[in-house]
Amino acid sequence: MVHPVPDHTQLIESSVQKLMAWLSCTRPYWLVEMY
């Protein structure tokens, strides 16, 4: 599924990266449980 909206995709990707970084900083064991 390719969406013709690269701006929204980049915003979502950046927000997801920030979320993952925040989770990894606050809850390192949370990522370990997932992987």
Secondary structure, DSSP 8 states (H G I E B T S, - for coil): ---S-HHHHHHHHHHHHHHHHHHHHH-HHHHHHH-
